[in-house]
């Protein structure tokens, strides 16, 4: 190996190593319940999405509730910031949202598990789902995958 090739490889490796924590830090600092107050572009995108939806509860309209840290998700070159929000700690009503990386579009999956569902009943078999923003198959798969990662979803 020539010294020049070795330095190029080392430099490429260092650049990659430096980029990975930056993405992790970027996504981990956001939560859905803080996003609208922290960034006007997210707020505008969200408001344009929900203004066309009917009969949404206040916590969905305002993205207020119990949230987990958001994650950066990439699929086929498209990047999204994806997060979960629950109405309460029990999380019978939950919302999964994917914002495009450029903040121009948002897609959501609203999931409602019947109140008082016995513990021996699978939430996935009894829940109602509602899509917002007309997500394509890829965007639906991203939101469904976020739902499946929830340990209370089986």
N, C-alpha and C positions, 0 to 999 in steps of 0.2 A: 504494500500500500504506500502510495506516495504521501509525503507530508501534507500536501495541499488537500488531497482527498480526505485524509484523516481529520483535518481541521474543518472541512465542510461538513462532514458527518457529525462531528462534535457540536458544531454550531447549530445544525439542524435539530439535533437532539435537545440541546439547551433551549432552543426556541419553542419546541413542542412541549417540553416540560414546563416552561414558563407560561404557555398558553392554557394548559389544562387547569391549573389552579385559578386562573383568572375567570374562566367560565364557571367553575364551581362557586367561587366567591360571588360572582354576579347573580347567579340564580338563587343562592341560599339566602341572600339578604332580602328577598322579596317574599311577601305573603299576600294572598288575595285581599285579606281584610285591611291591608294598609296601602294597596296599590293605587286606588283612586285618589287618595289624598296626597300621594307622593309624586304623581306624574300626570300632568294635564293630558298628554297624548293617550295614555291608557284610559283615563276618565272619558274622553271624547269618544274613543272607540267603543267602550263598554256602553255608554249611553246611546250611541247610534244602534247598537245591537239590540238592547232591551226595549227601546222605544216602540218597536214593532211587535212586541210580544204582549199577550194579554194575560191578565190574572196572575201576575208574579208577586210573591210575597216581598215585603220591604227588605228583608235581609238579602234577597237575591238582587233586587234593584240597586242596592247600595253596597253590595259585597261586604256585608258585615256579618260576623259570626266567628266561628272557631276555624282557624286556618293553619295549615302546615306549610313549611317552606316550599317555595316553588322550585321547579327543576327546568333546566334547559333540555330540550328534546330536539334531535335532528332526525329527519327522515327524507331521504332522497334529495339532499341538498337544501331542504326547507327547514328553518329553525323556528321553534316555538318556546315560549315561556309558559309552563303548565303548572297549575296549582289546584288544590282542593280546598273547599270551604264547606263547613257543616253549620247548620242552623244552631245546634247545641252540641254539647260534649257527646251526647248519645248518638248523634249523627244518623238519625232516621231520615233526615232530609239533607241531601248533599249536592254540591255543585262542583263540576270539574270544568275548568276554563283553560283554553289554549289561546294565547295572544301570539300573533305573528311577530317575528323578531323586530320588524320595522314598525310595529305597533299600529299598523293600518287595518288589521282585521282581528276578530276574535270569534271563537267558537266555543260552545258550552254544551255540557251534558248535565241535565237536572235529574236527579234520582230521588225517588220517594219510596221508602220502605213503609208498609202499613204500621201504624202505631200499635204497640202491644203485640207484635209478632213474637210468638213463642221462640225460645232459644233453640229448640230442636228443628225449627223451620229455616231453610236457607233464604237469606235476603235476596239473593240473585234470582230465585225462582218466583218471588212475590212482589218485586219492585216494579214501579212504573218509571219509564224513562222518557225524557223529552229533550230534543235537540234544539239548539239555538244557532242561528248564523248559517244554516245550510252547509254544514261541513261535508267535504267529500269523503271518500272511503278512507283515505290516509289520515285525515284529521279525526274522523270517527275512531279509527284504530288507536290513535294516540290517546284520545280521551278514555276509550274503553280499557286500554292498558293501565292508565292511571287508576281507574276504578278497581281493576283486578289486583293491583298492588296493595290495596287497602286490606289490612289483616281481618277486618270485620266483614269482609265481602267473601262469601263462599256459596 
